[in-house]
């Protein structure tokens, strides 16, 4: 099954400083047909105005992966962690038993990002945070694992869930194949450009939900950058 979820059908909330789109039910947006996709619970497409951001707030029992599309986001949390994650890079917060954090756009221009929440395999655990650069050149033409809780994915930011976050950049006409498992839930979003997956064409920021397939081939109809979640 390959299901297109066009950007225009997503939940929306514009707070002025934050223009958010929700691929799944979140805050005041509720669609009973879009509450989760396997362990994938939230995929928010956020545009944050310069100098604005999320003041300190708590999380618990969630794996939160932030993929910065443009600009940068600055993080501070109750564990004493501080860091700045730039476009193309990834940060991960394992909320565990509880953590409070703030995220601000300290840049002179807007920041755009995908924030992805994945349900952990078990509740509790010591909270943690980490970030690392993933040069986009390393993703040219092939999927690269960015964050993962799957055995064997050691060269990635760790999460405490049976899930993987991967990315690929493709030039128009190029293809990349991801080795899926039919029982798992894949969700793909082009950060830019248009792609074809099977008989489905997706534009930038559309969502594509996939299950029941042994592999997924993404073909770029335009230069593209794709983020994928593979979850139990």
C-alpha positions, 0 to 999 in steps of 0.5 A: 500500500502506498498512500499519498497525503498531500500537503494541502490536506494536513492539519494547520495552525498559524501562530504568527511566529510559528506556521505549523503543519501536522501530518498526524493528529496534534494539539487542536488538530484531530483526525481519527484516520491520522493518529499514528503510523505504527510507532510514528506518532507525530510529524510536524512541518514547522516554520519558525520566525527569526528570533522566535521559538518554543519556551521551556516545556516538558516531555516524557516517554517520547523519542523526538527527532528534529530534522532542520531543513533551513536555518538553525535551531538552538536547544537548551534543556533541564539536563544542562545541554545546549546546542545549535543544529543547522540545516541538514543536521539532526538532533534527538531527545529521548524524553524518558522519565521527563525533561524540560527544554526550549527551542529557539530560532536565534538566526536572522531569517526563518528556520524550517524543520521537521519534528518527528515523534516516535513512541519508545519501546518502553516507558521511562529511562534516563532522559538524554539529548544529542546532535550531530552533523550529517553532510548532505553529500554523504546522502547523495544517491543513497539512503543514510541512517540519521537516527535509529534504535535498530541493531546494527545502525551504530553510526547514527544518533540513538533512539529507544524505539524499533524505528529508523530515520533516514535521508537521501538526496537525489538529482532529477532522474536518479533513484534510490531503493530502501529495503523495507519489510512488509510488516513495517510502517514507512513514512516519507516526506520530500523536503524539496522537489518532486518524487515518484514512489510506485505509481504515486507522485509526491511534491515537496512536503507531501507525506507518503505512507507505505506498508506491505512492501519488501522495498521502496524505490524513490525516483526524483522527478526534480532535485530532491531531499527526502526524509524517511521513517521506518517504524514497527 
